Amino acid sequence: QCFKNLMFNTRHDRVAGLGNSEGSQRSLNLLYAIRTIQERTGRDLGATFLSGTTISNSLTELYLLFKYLRPKELERQEIRCFDAWAAIFAKKTTDYEFNVTNSIVAKERFRYFIKVPELAAFYNEITDYRTAQDVGVDRPEKNEILHNIPPTPQQEEFIQKLMEFAKSGDATILGRAPLSDTEEKAKMLIATDYARKMALDMRMIDPNYADDPNNKASHCAKMIAQYYHKYDAQKGTQFVFSDLGTYKPGEWNIYSEIKRKLVEDYGILPHEIRFIQECKTERSRKAVIQAMNDGDVRVLFGSTSMLGTGVNAQRRAVAVHELECPWRPSDLEQREGRAIRAG
């Protein structure tokens, strides 16, 4: 899940949904490692990938899978770049979509696979799959509840400013310096980043904003307290996920704010609430996980990267709270796994 952002070359630089063609250094390092093994053997062998969702974000991920694992076969078929692969297996169309400012714009995307039987045969040469039923995974039914929290007056006001910024590019509307030439090209990414922070809590943008009794932190604290008291006899535990506003000592953050509300407003003991970021060593991390399974720690906060996988602390879990939508599909997959295991 962490190596899908591999570099690729394309002339379709104005086509939406292809991802970042520059890729990441981590993915490039993996490519070099696999190529070294493949050059030693002279065959398309040497690596095994495991994933719950092979394609989670864009069709480029399928091409990059072949680039990792089938370089010689791609060369034999004279497919030497993404554009050559897309010309054979993908179809590009233009359609109208809503943008972030709620305006209708024409977007060019690769929307369809073509020559599917040939593509499927190529894919199946290197792929095997197992369902949860095949491997006998015992998973409880997930009871998902979506909470519709109306925006606070401060959020409604900021939404209007954000829409004006997205249209005009005038960063002074948001109380920041004018955009540089580099920032101008990333205007919509800046708008999206502000929108994520604003949706979580206005104090993510400026700590001087006031606390609102109807904000997400207050609502989340209320729900945590309800589950805490409902399952108090069983020492029921809860996970709280947020990749924004993670715990940092001495700084305002959403983790500490919710903990403050739980302690001051609902009487939950401070030592029963922990942040995974506090665990600086593997020993302290294992101690917190054990304390969750024993019911001594009742609420554990963390991000997807630190709490999403490899944390078997669900023995007494009764709820998993998501403070924000997962930013990457791989995040969603990791958190879904955590939620399913926790029930």
C-alpha positions as a Markdown table, in Angstrom:
| # | Residue | x | y | z |
|---|---|---|---|---|
| 1 | Gln | 0.0 | 0.0 | 0.0 |
| 2 | Cys | 2.9 | 2.4 | 0.5 |
| 3 | Phe | 4.6 | 1.8 | -2.8 |
| 4 | Lys | 2.0 | 2.7 | -5.4 |
| 5 | Asn | 3.4 | 6.2 | -6.1 |
| 6 | Leu | 6.0 | 5.2 | -8.6 |
| 7 | Met | 7.3 | 7.6 | -11.2 |
| 8 | Phe | 6.1 | 7.3 | -14.8 |
| 9 | Asn | 6.3 | 9.4 | -18.0 |
| 10 | Thr | 3.3 | 10.6 | -19.9 |
| 11 | Arg | 2.2 | 13.2 | -22.4 |
| 12 | His | -1.3 | 13.3 | -20.9 |
| 13 | Asp | -0.3 | 16.0 | -18.4 |
| 14 | Arg | -3.7 | 17.6 | -18.5 |
| 15 | Val | -5.7 | 14.4 | -18.0 |
| 16 | Ala | -7.3 | 14.2 | -14.5 |
| 17 | Gly | -6.9 | 11.3 | -12.2 |
| 18 | Leu | -3.5 | 10.0 | -13.2 |
| 19 | Gly | -1.8 | 10.8 | -9.9 |
| 20 | Asn | 1.6 | 12.2 | -9.4 |
| 21 | Ser | 3.9 | 11.2 | -12.3 |
| 22 | Glu | 7.0 | 12.3 | -10.4 |
| 23 | Gly | 6.4 | 9.5 | -7.8 |
| 24 | Ser | 8.1 | 9.1 | -4.5 |
| 25 | Gln | 11.7 | 8.2 | -3.5 |
| 26 | Arg | 10.5 | 5.3 | -1.5 |
| 27 | Ser | 8.8 | 3.7 | -4.5 |
| 28 | Leu | 11.8 | 4.3 | -6.7 |
| 29 | Asn | 14.0 | 2.6 | -4.1 |
| 30 | Leu | 11.8 | -0.4 | -4.2 |
| 31 | Leu | 11.9 | -0.5 | -8.0 |
| 32 | Tyr | 15.7 | -0.4 | -7.9 |
| 33 | Ala | 15.8 | -3.3 | -5.4 |
| 34 | Ile | 13.4 | -5.4 | -7.5 |
| 35 | Arg | 15.3 | -4.6 | -10.7 |
| 36 | Thr | 18.6 | -5.8 | -9.1 |
| 37 | Ile | 17.0 | -9.1 | -8.3 |
| 38 | Gln | 15.5 | -9.5 | -11.7 |
| 39 | Glu | 18.8 | -8.7 | -13.5 |
| 40 | Arg | 20.5 | -11.4 | -11.5 |
| 41 | Thr | 18.0 | -14.0 | -12.4 |
| 42 | Gly | 17.2 | -12.7 | -15.9 |
| 43 | Arg | 13.5 | -13.3 | -15.3 |
| 44 | Asp | 10.5 | -11.4 | -14.1 |
| 45 | Leu | 10.8 | -12.9 | -10.6 |
| 46 | Gly | 12.0 | -11.9 | -7.2 |
| 47 | Ala | 9.2 | -10.0 | -5.5 |
| 48 | Thr | 5.8 | -10.8 | -4.0 |
| 49 | Phe | 3.2 | -8.0 | -3.5 |
| 50 | Leu | 0.3 | -8.4 | -1.2 |
| 51 | Ser | -2.7 | -5.9 | -1.2 |
| 52 | Gly | -6.3 | -5.7 | -0.3 |
| 53 | Thr | -7.0 | -3.4 | -3.2 |
| 54 | Thr | -4.6 | -3.6 | -6.1 |
| 55 | Ile | -6.2 | -0.6 | -7.8 |
| 56 | Ser | -7.4 | 1.9 | -5.3 |
| 57 | Asn | -7.0 | 5.3 | -6.8 |
| 58 | Ser | -6.2 | 5.4 | -10.5 |
| 59 | Leu | -5.6 | 3.1 | -13.4 |
| 60 | Thr | -1.9 | 4.1 | -13.5 |
| 61 | Glu | -1.6 | 1.7 | -10.5 |
| 62 | Leu | -2.3 | -1.3 | -12.7 |
| 63 | Tyr | 0.4 | -0.2 | -15.2 |
| 64 | Leu | 2.9 | 0.4 | -12.4 |
| 65 | Leu | 2.2 | -3.1 | -11.0 |
| 66 | Phe | 3.4 | -4.4 | -14.4 |
| 67 | Lys | 6.3 | -2.0 | -14.4 |
| 68 | Tyr | 7.4 | -3.5 | -11.0 |
| 69 | Leu | 6.9 | -7.1 | -11.8 |
| 70 | Arg | 6.8 | -7.7 | -15.5 |
| 71 | Pro | 9.4 | -5.5 | -17.2 |
| 72 | Lys | 10.6 | -8.1 | -19.6 |
| 73 | Glu | 7.1 | -9.0 | -20.7 |
| 74 | Leu | 6.3 | -5.3 | -21.2 |
| 75 | Glu | 9.4 | -5.0 | -23.3 |
| 76 | Arg | 8.5 | -8.1 | -25.4 |
| 77 | Gln | 5.1 | -6.5 | -26.1 |
| 78 | Glu | 6.9 | -3.2 | -27.0 |
| 79 | Ile | 5.2 | -1.4 | -24.1 |
| 80 | Arg | 7.9 | 1.0 | -23.0 |
| 81 | Cys | 5.9 | 3.7 | -21.2 |
| 82 | Phe | 2.5 | 4.4 | -19.7 |
| 83 | Asp | 1.2 | 6.1 | -22.8 |
| 84 | Ala | 1.9 | 2.9 | -24.8 |
| 85 | Trp | 0.1 | 0.8 | -22.2 |
| 86 | Ala | -2.8 | 3.3 | -22.1 |
| 87 | Ala | -3.1 | 3.3 | -25.9 |
| 88 | Ile | -3.7 | -0.5 | -25.8 |
| 89 | Phe | -5.8 | -1.0 | -22.6 |
| 90 | Ala | -7.5 | 2.3 | -21.7 |
| 91 | Lys | -10.0 | 4.8 | -23.3 |
| 92 | Lys | -10.0 | 8.5 | -22.6 |
| 93 | Thr | -13.1 | 10.6 | -22.7 |
| 94 | Thr | -14.2 | 14.1 | -21.7 |
| 95 | Asp | -17.2 | 14.7 | -19.4 |
| 96 | Tyr | -18.6 | 17.4 | -17.3 |
| 97 | Glu | -18.0 | 17.4 | -13.5 |
| 98 | Phe | -18.5 | 19.7 | -10.5 |
| 99 | Asn | -15.3 | 21.2 | -9.2 |
| 100 | Val | -14.5 | 22.4 | -5.7 |
| 101 | Thr | -16.3 | 25.7 | -6.2 |
| 102 | Asn | -19.4 | 23.8 | -7.3 |
| 103 | Ser | -19.0 | 25.0 | -10.9 |
| 104 | Ile | -19.4 | 22.7 | -13.9 |
| 105 | Val | -16.2 | 22.1 | -15.9 |
| 106 | Ala | -15.1 | 19.7 | -18.6 |
| 107 | Lys | -12.7 | 17.0 | -17.4 |
| 108 | Glu | -10.7 | 14.7 | -19.5 |
| 109 | Arg | -10.0 | 11.3 | -17.9 |
| 110 | Phe | -9.2 | 7.7 | -18.7 |
| 111 | Arg | -12.6 | 6.3 | -17.7 |
| 112 | Tyr | -12.7 | 2.8 | -19.3 |
| 113 | Phe | -10.5 | -0.3 | -19.8 |
| 114 | Ile | -10.6 | -1.8 | -23.3 |
| 115 | Lys | -9.4 | -5.2 | -24.5 |
| 116 | Val | -10.4 | -6.4 | -21.1 |
| 117 | Pro | -9.9 | -10.2 | -21.8 |
| 118 | Glu | -6.3 | -9.6 | -22.9 |
| 119 | Leu | -5.6 | -7.3 | -19.9 |
| 120 | Ala | -7.2 | -9.8 | -17.5 |
| 121 | Ala | -5.1 | -12.6 | -18.9 |
| 122 | Phe | -2.0 | -10.5 | -18.5 |
| 123 | Tyr | -2.9 | -9.6 | -14.9 |
| 124 | Asn | -3.8 | -13.2 | -14.0 |
| 125 | Glu | -0.4 | -14.4 | -15.0 |
| 126 | Ile | 1.0 | -12.8 | -11.8 |
| 127 | Thr | -2.0 | -12.7 | -9.6 |
| 128 | Asp | -3.7 | -15.0 | -7.1 |
| 129 | Tyr | -6.4 | -13.9 | -4.8 |
| 130 | Arg | -8.2 | -15.2 | -1.7 |
| 131 | Thr | -11.4 | -13.9 | -0.2 |
| 132 | Ala | -12.1 | -13.7 | 3.6 |
| 133 | Gln | -14.2 | -16.9 | 3.1 |
| 134 | Asp | -11.4 | -18.7 | 1.5 |
| 135 | Val | -8.9 | -18.1 | 4.3 |
| 136 | Gly | -11.5 | -18.5 | 7.1 |
| 137 | Val | -11.3 | -15.0 | 8.6 |
| 138 | Asp | -13.8 | -14.6 | 11.4 |
| 139 | Arg | -15.0 | -11.0 | 11.1 |
| 140 | Pro | -17.9 | -9.4 | 13.1 |
| 141 | Glu | -20.5 | -7.4 | 11.3 |
| 142 | Lys | -19.6 | -3.8 | 11.1 |
| 143 | Asn | -22.2 | -1.4 | 12.3 |
| 144 | Glu | -21.3 | 1.9 | 10.5 |
| 145 | Ile | -23.0 | 5.1 | 11.7 |
| 146 | Leu | -22.4 | 8.4 | 9.8 |
| 147 | His | -22.9 | 11.6 | 11.8 |
| 148 | Asn | -24.1 | 14.6 | 10.0 |
| 149 | Ile | -22.8 | 17.6 | 11.9 |
| 150 | Pro | -24.0 | 21.0 | 10.7 |
| 151 | Pro | -21.2 | 23.6 | 10.1 |
| 152 | Thr | -20.7 | 26.1 | 12.9 |
| 153 | Pro | -21.2 | 29.8 | 12.0 |
| 154 | Gln | -17.4 | 30.2 | 11.8 |
| 155 | Gln | -17.1 | 27.3 | 9.4 |
| 156 | Glu | -19.9 | 28.7 | 7.2 |
| 157 | Glu | -18.1 | 32.0 | 7.0 |
| 158 | Phe | -14.8 | 30.4 | 6.1 |
| 159 | Ile | -16.4 | 28.2 | 3.4 |
| 160 | Gln | -17.5 | 31.4 | 1.6 |
| 161 | Lys | -13.9 | 32.7 | 1.8 |
| 162 | Leu | -12.5 | 29.4 | 0.6 |
| 163 | Met | -14.8 | 29.4 | -2.4 |
| 164 | Glu | -13.7 | 33.0 | -3.3 |
| 165 | Phe | -10.1 | 32.0 | -2.9 |
| 166 | Ala | -10.6 | 29.0 | -5.2 |
| 167 | Lys | -12.1 | 31.2 | -7.9 |
| 168 | Ser | -9.8 | 34.2 | -7.6 |
| 169 | Gly | -6.5 | 32.8 | -6.2 |
| 170 | Asp | -6.4 | 35.8 | -3.8 |
| 171 | Ala | -4.8 | 34.3 | -0.7 |
| 172 | Thr | -5.3 | 37.4 | 1.3 |
| 173 | Ile | -9.0 | 36.4 | 1.6 |
| 174 | Leu | -7.8 | 33.6 | 3.9 |
| 175 | Gly | -5.5 | 35.9 | 5.9 |
| 176 | Arg | -2.3 | 34.8 | 4.4 |
| 177 | Ala | 0.3 | 36.3 | 2.1 |
| 178 | Pro | -0.3 | 36.4 | -1.7 |
| 179 | Leu | 0.5 | 33.2 | -3.5 |
| 180 | Ser | 4.0 | 32.7 | -5.0 |
| 181 | Asp | 4.4 | 31.5 | -8.6 |
| 182 | Thr | 4.9 | 28.0 | -7.3 |
| 183 | Glu | 1.9 | 28.1 | -4.9 |
| 184 | Glu | -0.3 | 29.5 | -7.7 |
| 185 | Lys | 0.1 | 26.2 | -9.6 |
| 186 | Ala | -1.0 | 24.3 | -6.5 |
| 187 | Lys | -3.9 | 26.6 | -5.7 |
| 188 | Met | -6.5 | 23.9 | -5.5 |
| 189 | Leu | -4.3 | 21.7 | -3.3 |
| 190 | Ile | -4.0 | 24.6 | -0.9 |
| 191 | Ala | -7.8 | 25.1 | -1.0 |
| 192 | Thr | -8.3 | 21.4 | -0.3 |
| 193 | Asp | -5.8 | 21.4 | 2.6 |
| 194 | Tyr | -7.6 | 24.4 | 4.2 |
| 195 | Ala | -11.0 | 22.6 | 3.7 |
| 196 | Arg | -9.7 | 19.5 | 5.5 |
| 197 | Lys | -8.5 | 21.5 | 8.4 |
| 198 | Met | -11.6 | 23.6 | 8.6 |
| 199 | Ala | -13.9 | 20.6 | 8.5 |
| 200 | Leu | -12.0 | 19.1 | 11.5 |
| 201 | Asp | -11.8 | 22.2 | 13.6 |
| 202 | Met | -11.4 | 25.9 | 12.9 |
| 203 | Arg | -8.5 | 26.0 | 15.4 |
| 204 | Met | -6.5 | 23.9 | 13.0 |
| 205 | Ile | -6.4 | 27.0 | 10.8 |
| 206 | Asp | -5.9 | 29.5 | 13.6 |
| 207 | Pro | -5.8 | 28.6 | 17.4 |
| 208 | Asn | -7.4 | 32.0 | 18.1 |
| 209 | Tyr | -10.8 | 30.7 | 16.9 |
| 210 | Ala | -13.2 | 30.1 | 19.8 |
| 211 | Asp | -14.4 | 26.6 | 20.9 |
| 212 | Asp | -17.9 | 25.9 | 19.7 |
| 213 | Pro | -20.2 | 23.5 | 21.6 |
| 214 | Asn | -21.5 | 22.1 | 18.3 |
| 215 | Asn | -18.1 | 21.4 | 16.7 |
| 216 | Lys | -16.7 | 18.0 | 15.8 |
| 217 | Ala | -14.6 | 17.7 | 18.9 |
| 218 | Ser | -17.6 | 18.3 | 21.2 |
| 219 | His | -19.7 | 15.8 | 19.2 |
| 220 | Cys | -16.9 | 13.2 | 19.3 |
| 221 | Ala | -16.3 | 13.6 | 23.0 |
| 222 | Lys | -20.0 | 13.1 | 23.6 |
| 223 | Met | -20.2 | 9.9 | 21.6 |
| 224 | Ile | -17.0 | 8.5 | 23.3 |
| 225 | Ala | -18.5 | 9.2 | 26.7 |
| 226 | Gln | -21.8 | 7.5 | 25.8 |
| 227 | Tyr | -19.9 | 4.3 | 24.7 |
| 228 | Tyr | -17.6 | 4.5 | 27.7 |
| 229 | His | -20.5 | 4.5 | 30.2 |
| 230 | Lys | -22.6 | 2.0 | 28.2 |
| 231 | Tyr | -19.9 | -0.6 | 28.3 |
| 232 | Asp | -18.3 | 0.4 | 31.6 |
| 233 | Ala | -19.0 | -3.0 | 33.2 |
| 234 | Gln | -17.1 | -4.8 | 30.4 |
| 235 | Lys | -14.4 | -2.1 | 30.3 |
| 236 | Gly | -15.2 | -1.5 | 26.7 |
| 237 | Thr | -12.4 | 0.2 | 24.7 |
| 238 | Gln | -12.5 | 2.7 | 21.8 |
| 239 | Phe | -10.2 | 3.8 | 19.0 |
| 240 | Val | -10.2 | 7.4 | 17.7 |
| 241 | Phe | -8.5 | 8.0 | 14.3 |
| 242 | Ser | -7.3 | 11.3 | 12.8 |
| 243 | Asp | -4.4 | 12.0 | 10.5 |
| 244 | Leu | -4.8 | 15.7 | 11.1 |
| 245 | Gly | -4.1 | 17.5 | 14.4 |
| 246 | Thr | -2.2 | 14.6 | 15.9 |
| 247 | Tyr | -0.7 | 14.9 | 19.4 |
| 248 | Lys | 2.2 | 17.2 | 19.8 |
| 249 | Pro | 3.3 | 18.3 | 23.3 |
| 250 | Gly | 2.9 | 22.0 | 24.0 |
| 251 | Glu | 0.8 | 22.6 | 20.9 |
| 252 | Trp | -3.0 | 22.8 | 20.4 |
| 253 | Asn | -4.2 | 19.6 | 18.8 |
| 254 | Ile | -7.5 | 17.8 | 18.3 |
| 255 | Tyr | -6.4 | 14.8 | 20.4 |
| 256 | Ser | -5.7 | 16.9 | 23.5 |
| 257 | Glu | -8.8 | 18.9 | 23.0 |
| 258 | Ile | -11.1 | 15.9 | 22.9 |
| 259 | Lys | -9.3 | 14.4 | 25.9 |
| 260 | Arg | -9.8 | 17.7 | 27.8 |
| 261 | Lys | -13.5 | 17.5 | 27.1 |
| 262 | Leu | -13.7 | 13.9 | 28.2 |
| 263 | Val | -11.9 | 14.7 | 31.5 |
| 264 | Glu | -13.6 | 18.0 | 32.3 |
| 265 | Asp | -17.1 | 17.5 | 30.9 |
| 266 | Tyr | -17.6 | 13.7 | 31.4 |
| 267 | Gly | -15.4 | 12.8 | 34.3 |
| 268 | Ile | -13.3 | 10.2 | 32.5 |
| 269 | Leu | -9.9 | 9.6 | 34.3 |
| 270 | Pro | -6.9 | 11.0 | 32.4 |
| 271 | His | -4.8 | 7.8 | 32.6 |
| 272 | Glu | -7.6 | 5.9 | 30.8 |
| 273 | Ile | -7.0 | 8.1 | 27.6 |
| 274 | Arg | -3.8 | 7.6 | 25.7 |
| 275 | Phe | -2.2 | 8.8 | 22.5 |
| 276 | Ile | -0.2 | 6.4 | 20.4 |
| 277 | Gln | 2.3 | 9.2 | 19.6 |
| 278 | Glu | 3.3 | 9.1 | 23.3 |
| 279 | Cys | 4.9 | 5.7 | 22.8 |
| 280 | Lys | 8.5 | 6.4 | 21.8 |
| 281 | Thr | 9.7 | 2.8 | 22.1 |
| 282 | Glu | 8.4 | -0.6 | 21.1 |
| 283 | Arg | 8.2 | -1.6 | 24.7 |
| 284 | Ser | 5.9 | 1.4 | 25.6 |
| 285 | Arg | 3.8 | 0.7 | 22.5 |
| 286 | Lys | 3.3 | -2.9 | 23.5 |
| 287 | Ala | 2.4 | -1.8 | 27.0 |
| 288 | Val | -0.3 | 0.5 | 25.8 |
| 289 | Ile | -1.7 | -2.3 | 23.5 |
| 290 | Gln | -1.8 | -4.7 | 26.5 |
| 291 | Ala | -3.4 | -2.0 | 28.6 |
| 292 | Met | -6.2 | -1.7 | 26.0 |
| 293 | Asn | -6.7 | -5.4 | 25.9 |
| 294 | Asp | -6.9 | -5.5 | 29.7 |
| 295 | Gly | -9.3 | -2.6 | 29.8 |
| 296 | Asp | -6.9 | -0.3 | 31.8 |
| 297 | Val | -6.8 | 2.1 | 28.9 |
| 298 | Arg | -10.2 | 2.8 | 27.5 |
| 299 | Val | -9.7 | 5.3 | 24.7 |
| 300 | Leu | -6.7 | 5.3 | 22.3 |
| 301 | Phe | -6.0 | 8.1 | 19.8 |
| 302 | Gly | -3.8 | 7.6 | 16.7 |
| 303 | Ser | -3.2 | 8.1 | 13.1 |
| 304 | Thr | -3.6 | 5.5 | 10.3 |
| 305 | Ser | 0.2 | 5.0 | 10.0 |
| 306 | Met | 0.7 | 4.5 | 13.7 |
| 307 | Leu | -2.6 | 2.8 | 14.7 |
| 308 | Gly | -4.1 | 1.5 | 11.5 |
| 309 | Thr | -2.1 | -1.7 | 11.1 |
| 310 | Gly | -0.3 | -4.2 | 13.3 |
| 311 | Val | -2.2 | -3.2 | 16.4 |
| 312 | Asn | -3.9 | -6.1 | 18.0 |
| 313 | Ala | -5.6 | -4.2 | 20.8 |
| 314 | Gln | -9.3 | -5.0 | 19.9 |
| 315 | Arg | -10.1 | -7.6 | 22.5 |
| 316 | Arg | -12.5 | -5.2 | 24.3 |
| 317 | Ala | -13.2 | -2.8 | 21.5 |
| 318 | Val | -16.7 | -1.5 | 21.1 |
| 319 | Ala | -16.3 | 1.5 | 18.8 |
| 320 | Val | -14.0 | 3.1 | 16.3 |
| 321 | His | -14.4 | 6.8 | 15.7 |
| 322 | Glu | -13.2 | 8.5 | 12.5 |
| 323 | Leu | -12.7 | 12.3 | 12.8 |
| 324 | Glu | -12.0 | 12.8 | 9.1 |
| 325 | Cys | -12.4 | 11.0 | 5.8 |
| 326 | Pro | -9.2 | 9.0 | 5.1 |
| 327 | Trp | -7.0 | 11.0 | 2.9 |
| 328 | Arg | -5.7 | 8.1 | 0.8 |
| 329 | Pro | -7.5 | 5.0 | -0.4 |
| 330 | Ser | -4.8 | 2.9 | 1.3 |
| 331 | Asp | -5.7 | 4.7 | 4.6 |
| 332 | Leu | -9.3 | 3.7 | 4.1 |
| 333 | Glu | -8.3 | 0.1 | 3.5 |
| 334 | Gln | -6.1 | 0.1 | 6.7 |
| 335 | Arg | -8.8 | 1.7 | 8.8 |
| 336 | Glu | -11.6 | -0.6 | 7.4 |
| 337 | Gly | -9.5 | -3.5 | 8.5 |
| 338 | Arg | -9.0 | -2.1 | 11.9 |
| 339 | Ala | -12.8 | -1.3 | 12.2 |
| 340 | Ile | -13.8 | -4.8 | 11.1 |
| 341 | Arg | -11.4 | -6.5 | 13.5 |
| 342 | Ala | -12.5 | -4.2 | 16.3 |
| 343 | Gly | -16.2 | -4.7 | 15.5 |
